[in-house]
Amino acid sequence: MTKTSTRAAAEGMPENQPPPPAFFDLEPLLCDSINMFDVLVGMMDSMGLTAKPAGSNHVLTQGEGDQLFFVACTAESMSQKARQAYYEALGWDASC
């Protein structure tokens, strides 16, 4: 049994059956989510938030905080949409 057929059997999918067509539509959602998280981490790095602060706190301007919050919320929303689409493509209940 190949890795693919082993994984398919473990996931409850019949062997040698291609994934549903909707499964291939997930790529843009997944790539956009990954890119948005990359933007978020890049912003955090440029603001010095990926290193331990010299003092006890990191200080951001109101604008930096607003931008960071917006990007974080957008990344979270995009990942939830990708998760929902993944479950729907597999025919699973996406409400959990």
N, C-alpha and C positions, 0 to 999 in steps of 0.2 A: 504494500500500500504506500503510495507517495505521501509526501507531507501535505499536499493540497487535499487529497482524498481523506487523509486522517483528520485534518482540521475540519473538513466539511462534515464528516461523520460525527465528530465531537460536537459540532454546532447544530446537529440535527438536520443538515442539508443532505439530500441524496448525492451519492457519488457521481462524478462525471457530468454533473448538471451545472451549467454556467449560472452565475449569480443573476438575480432578477435585473432587468434593464435599468430600473431606478437606482440600482447599486452604483452604476457607472456615473450617475449624475451627482454623486457625492464629492467627487474630486474638487470642484470649484469651492464648495462649502468648506471642505477640510483645509485646502490650501489657503483660502482667505482667513480662516481662523488661525492657522499657524502664523501667517504673515502678520495678523493683528497682534498676536502675542509677542512676536518679534519686535514690533513697533513699541509695545508696552515696555518690554525689557530694555530696549534701547533708550527710551525716555527715562526709565528709572536709572539706568547707568549714567546718562548725561546729567541727571540731577544729583548724582552721588548717592543714590539710594541702594545700590547693590553692595556697598562697603559699609563696615561698621563705622558709625560717626565718631569723630574725635571726642566730642562731648557726649551728652546723654540723649540728644534729640537731633533729628533732621529738621531743617527749617525750609519750608517752601513758600513762595509767594501765593497769593490767592489764585492768580492765573495759572501757575504751575499745578497747583492742587486741582483746580477745575479741569485742566487738560488731562491730567493723570487719571482723574476719576472718570472722565468721559471715555478715554481709551480703554480703561479697565472694564467699564460697563459694556462697551461695544464688543470687546473681546469675549466677555462672558456670554453676551447675547448670541454672538456668532457661533460659539462653541455649543450652546444649547440647541440652536437651529440645526447644526450639523449632527448632533446626537439624535435629535428628533427624526431627521431625515434618514439616518442610518437605521434606526429601529423600524421605521415605516417601510424602508426598502426590504428589510428582512421579514416583514409581516408580523412584527412583534408589537406588543402594547407599548406605546411610547409615553405613557402617562407617568411612569415612575421616575 
